[in-house]
């Protein structure tokens, strides 16, 4: 499941749980691109509840959309990732180093208030 909800004019809250197939990935990417088109200096709160690798088809859909996804980055300054998986925290923070315009910080899932305070600081 991939759920995306606007949270104010400059923030998206994203929830990922389970395994995505190609159709779910297509719908999720279309939605995030649509919801972020008017955001400037935005923030994302990304909660990963039960991570499972997406299907090969879903990965293919994501790779086919890379140019659009890189364009998406210009809309956001910060992203907070909530996960209890240590390796996902490390991957998230490495992604932040790869995209210097986007600051990414990872938190435990029970630190949502801390993550939100960081997003808003």
N, C-alpha and C positions, 0 to 999 in steps of 0.2 A: 504494500500500500504506500502511496506517495500522496500526501495531502499538503496543499499549499493554501494559506490564508493570508490576506492582507491584514496588517496590524498597524493601522494609521497610514499616513500618506507616504512614509518613507521606509516601511518595514514589511518584510514577508516572513511569516513563520512557516517552516517546512517540517513535515514529519515523515520519516521513512521507517517502514516496518515490513519485514518479510522480503520475499524475492519478487523482483519486477520482471515481467515479460516484455516483449517488444511493443505490444500495443499500449500497455500501461506506461512504458517509458515515453512513447510518442505523445500520449495525452499529457503526461506530467511536464515534459519539456515545452510543449505548446502552451500550457497554462502558465508556467513560470516566465516564459518569454513575453506572453501577453500581459501578465500582471506587473511586470517590471518595466514596461516600455516608457512609462512616464515618471519613474522614480529617479531622483537625483540625490547623490550623497546618501544612498540607502544602507539599510542594515538587514541582515538575515539572521534569524534564530533557527538553527537546523538541528532537530532532535532525531537521533538515530536510536530507535527502540530495540529492534531485533534485526540486525544487519545480516543479510544473506547476499552473496554475490548475485548480480542480475544474470538473467539468461544471456546466452551468446547473441541472440537476436536483439535484446535490449542494449547490449554493449555496442552492437552495430549501429543501432539507431542513434545512440549517443555520439559515436564517432562521426556519423554522417552530419550531425548538427554542430560540430566543433566550432566552425566559424561564427555561428549565431551565439553559441555559448560564450565565446571569447568576447563578443560584442556586449553581452549581458554584463560582463564585469565592470564596464564603465559606469553602470548605474549604482554600484555598491562600493562603499568604503570599508565596511566591517561585516564580519560574519562570526557568530558564536555557534560552536558545535557542541551539542550535549550528547554524550555517549558514555557508557560504562566500559567500553572496550579500549584498553590502553593503546593498542596498535592503531585504532581509528583516530585517536587523539593525535598521535604522532604524524599520521598521514595528513590530517587536516592542517597541522601546523607547517608541514613541509610544503603543502599547496600554497600556504600564505607566503612562503619564501619565494615560490615560483612566480607569484603574481604580486609584485611589490605595491601596487596601488590598492590591493585588497588586504586588509589586516584580518587575520583569522586567529581566533583563540579557542581552545578546546576546554570543556568543563565536564565534570561528572554530571550525570542526569539529575542528581539531587541538588545541584547548584544553579538551578534556573534563575533564581533571584540575583545571584552574583553575575551570571552571564548577561542578564538584562541590564544590570547596573553598568557593566563594562560596555555594552552596546551603546548606552545612552551617555557615557562619559565623554 
